[in-house]
């Protein structure tokens, strides 16, 4: 499942996207998140506790084979990826919250990813263990913080340029995402059919539940619209690349990597559709408020 596109092209593309996100951020955005910790705590509760429990229920309901079941729970335990920041940016979520959550999750996952995955391995009675690779934590931090910081620095030094680039960057981000998805599909065209037959339905159901829970639960706790959108994508767009890495390089079982690979494809389409739906609802709500 590895290719030059996913190993080299994807990180470069995401670094470019993260620079664009930085153009839209200021330090005040992060201070605002710090003043409203409820959004962070609710999102973390959903991602670290609620969604792994939901995923386990789906694994039992769908009666998955042991390796696929372990792969699904490994995926559920993986933190949100940088792609979540992209979707949040495209659909007017609080990107500062996304970046904060991704940073926190990347640290917390050092403990929670091995814990949840090893519980799954024990449940299926497999003699394996897993630990969170420090190298991947460093990669996530670098891919998020370095280009974002450069974008923020550019905005601070040249605000007019940052403002002028806002719309072009959003459009370019959407194009980059579409090209990456097409490239991955073409690279895996011989295997995609079989992968989808094995785990496609449960991956789609879990993704849909993750996106909806990530939005509905924070809103129920009084979190703002933008923060709920950010939470939705942070929770629904798991780091499939990390799940695949752990499955293939640490557990060394290709079958465990299948859920992460399929989820990575499905989530892009579902997250985009969900973003359009949420954007329309927010727009209609604002229009009604103005009219009244």
N, C-alpha and C positions, 0 to 999 in steps of 0.2 A: 504494500500500500504506500510505501515511501516513493517519492519521485523528486526530481529537481524542482518541480512546481511547488510541492508542499514543503520541501526541506529548505529551499532557497527563495523561490518566488513569493511564497506566502509571507514569510517574515519581512522581506523587503517591502512588499505591498502594504502590509499592516503598519510598518514603521512610517511610511509615507502618510497613511491615513491618520496615524496618531499625531503626526506633526500638524496635520490639518485640524485635528481636534484641539490641539494646543492653541491654535490661532483664535479659538473661540472661548478660551478660558482665562481667568485672572485668579490671583491669590484669594480674592474676596469670595470666589465660588467655593473654595475649600474651607475658608473660615465659616461660611454659611452652613456647610455640612457639619462642621464641628459643633455649631450652636444648636443643631437639630439631630442629636444622636439617635432619636427614635427610628428614623428611616434606616440607619445602619443596622441597628439591633434587630428590627423586624425582618429585614432582608436576610441577615445572617441566620436568624432562627429558621426561616423558611428553607434556606439553602443547606444548612448543616444538619437539621433535624427532620423537618417535615418532608422534604423531597426524597431523601434516602428511604424514609419509611414508605412513602408512596411507591417508589421504585421497587422496593422489596415486595410489596403487595402485588404489583403488576407481574413481577417475575414468577411469583407463586401462581397467580391467576392464569398466566399464559403457559405455565408449566414448561419453562425453558430448560434446555439441557444445561448441565453444570457450568460448562465453560462460557456459554452465552449469558447465563445468569450472573456469573462473576463479572463478566464484561459490562453488563448493564449497571451493576452496583458500583463498579470501578468508575464508570462514567458519571453516575449520580454523585459520587464523592469528589469528582474533579471540580476545581473552582471555575468560575466564569472566565472566559477567554477574552482576548483583546477585541474579537469580533463583536462582543456585546457592546463595547464602547462605540463601535461604528454604527450599529443599529440605533443605539440611544441618540447618537448625534444626528442621524438621518431623520428620526421621528420625534425630535424635540424633547428628549429626556434630559435629566440632570447628569451630564457627562462627568462632572466633578465627583458625584456620588458613585458613578460606575468605576472610576479610577480608584477611588478610595476603597470600595468594596473589593475590587480585584486585588489590590495591594494587600488588604487584610486577609482575604481568602487564600492568597498564595502562601502566606505565612502559616495560617491556621491549618491549611491542607497538609503541612508537614506531619501533623499528628492525626488529623481526621481521615485523610485518604488511606493511610495504612490501616487504621482502625476499622473503617467500614469495609474495606476490601478484604481484610483478614477475617472479619466476621462472616463475610460471604463465602470465603474459602472454607472456613470451618463448617458452615451450614451445608455445603456441598461435599464435605469430607474429602477435601483435596489437600495434599501435603505440600503447600507452598506458603511463602510469606512475602510481603512487599513492604518497601519503605519509600518515602517520598524523595526523589533524587534532588539534591541541592542544586545541581546544575540547571535543572528545569526551573526552579524557583528564581535563580539568578537571571535566566533568559527572559522569563515573564516580566520581572522587574525592569530589565534593560529595555525590552521592547515597548514597555508602557511609558516608563519615566523619562528616558533620554529624549526621544523625539517629541513627546508632549512638552517637556521642559523647553526645548528649542522653539517650539511653536509659541509657547507662552512668552518667551523672551522676545521673539519677533513681534508679538502683539504689543508688548510693553514699549518696545523701541519704535515700532512703526504701526501705530493703531489704524491709520487710514488704509494701509496695505492689507492688514488682517481683515478689516471690514469688507474691503473690495473682494477678497478671496473667499468669503464665506459661502456664497452660492456655488461658485465653480468647484470648491473643494467638496461640497455635498454631492454634486453631480459626479465628480470624478470618483468619489468613494463608492457610489452605487455602481459605476462602470467597473471599477477594480474588482468589486465583490462578484459581479456577474461573470467577468472573465475568469476569475479563479474557480468559480463553481463549474463553468463549462470545461475548463482545463482538467479539473479533477475527474469529472465525469468521463471525459475522453480517455484519460490515462487509465481509468479502471473499467472501461467499457466491457471487457471480457468477464469481469467478476461481479459487476453491480447487480445483475439479475439474481444471482444466487444469494448474494448478501441480503438483498431486500426480502427474498422469500424466507430467509432464516429469521430475521429480526426486524424487518421494516415496520410492521404494524405496531409492535410494542414501543419501538423507538419514536414513532410518530405520536402515539398516545402520551408517552411520557413527556415529550417535548411540548405538546399542547397543554398538558396539565401544568407543567413548569411555568410556561409563559402566563397562563391565566392566574395561577396561584401567586406568582410574583407581582402581579398587578392588583388583584382583588384583595389579598390579605393586607398589604400596606395601606390601601385606600380605606379598608375597614378600621384600621388603627389611626386614621386621620392624617396619613402622610400626604403631602402635596402631589398634584397630578404629575409634574415633571419627575419627581423622585420615584413615584410609583411606576412610571414608564421605565426609568432607569433600572429599578429593581426587577421589573419583569424581564428585561433583556439580560440582566446580569445572572438571574436564576435560570432562565430558559436557554441561554446560549452557553452550554458547558464547554470546557476546554477539551474537545475531542482529541486534539493532537497529543495532549498530555496522557490521556487514557490509552491511546494507541502506543505511545512510547513505553509506558509502564508494562503493558501487555506483552509487547514484542521484545523489549530490551531487558526487563527485569524478570517477569514471569516466564518469558520465552514460550508463550503459547499463542499462536496466531489466531485461534478461534476466539480468544478473549478480546482481541482487538476489533473484531467485526462490529459489535455494537457501537463503538466509538466512531468507526469509519462511516457507518450508515447514518448515525445521528448527525454527524458533521455535515452530511449532504442534506438530510431532511430538514434540519433546524433552519437552514438558510431560507428555504422557501416558506416554512411556517412562520418564522420570525418576521419575514418581509410582509406576509399577508396579515399577521397580527398587528404589525406597525401601521399598515394602511387602515385597518379597522379602527384601531385606537385613535389615530389621527382624525379620522372622519367623525368619530364620536365626540372628541374634544372640540373639533370645529363646529359641529352642530350645537353643542352645549354653549359655546361662546356666542354663536349667532343668536341663539334663543335668549341668552342673557342680555345681549345688546338690544334685541328687539323689545324685550320687556322693560 
